[in-house]
């Protein structure tokens, strides 16, 4: 996992076990802690602060105490470059 900023948005870029790349907002919706400082458990990223988990594909909460989903962003690969689309 790697923290990047795209247009000022903190994003956690993840190369998951399914060999795909995913981008999820780097801020935990429970207590605004960096998700990139946590661990990847299969297809969920775990916040190191209180253990909230989020599905990297959808942003849906997969482990409490968080109840609000994390924002996800489309990722495309061109040649060997990874692009994250943050939109407007």
N, C-alpha and C positions, 0 to 999 in steps of 0.2 A: 504494500500500500504506500502511496505517496501523496502528500498534500501539495496541491497546486492552486494557483489563483487564476481564474479566467474572468476577465472584465470585473475585477474586484470581488468576485465570489469565491470564498474558500471551498475547495472541492477535494474530496478524497477519491483518488484514482486507484482502482483496484484491478489487479490481474488475478482473476478467480480460478478456482480449481477446474472449471469447465473450459479453461483456456481463453475465455473472453474477457474483455475489459469493460468495467462498469464505473460510472461516476455518480457519487452520492454527495450531498451536502456534507461538509466536514464538521458541522456543528450538531451535536446531539440535541434533540428537541426536548429532552428532559431538563438538562442543566447547562447547556451551552458549552460543552467540553469537546475537544477535538477527537473525532472518531478515528482518524488516522493514527492516533497514539494507542489505539486499542488493538484487538486481535481479530483475525478473520477465522470464523468457525463455519466451515463448509461454505454456504452462500449467504452468511450473515456476518456483519461487522459488529463487534461488541465494544461499547463505550467503556473506557478504562475507569471512569469515575464511579458509576453505580451498576454497571453490567447490562444496561439496556442494549437490546440487539435489534438490528434493522436488516431486512433482506436487501442485498446489494442490487438486485434486479428491479425491485419495485419501490423500495423505501419503506415498505410496511413494517410495522413493529412486530418482531418475533420473540421479544423478551422484555418484560417489565423492568423498571418502573415507567419507562416512556410509554405514552399513549398516542402521541401525534407522530405520523409518518415523517420520514426524512425526504427531502426533495431529491429526485434523481434527474440525471441529464443524459441525453443521447450521446453515444460515443461512436465515432467512425475511425477506421484504420485505413490510411492511404500509404501504400508502400510500407515503410517502417515507422511512420508518424502516427501518433494518436491525437485525435481531435475531439474536444468536448464542446457541445453546443449549449450555451446558456440561455439563448433567446433574449427576449426583451423583458 
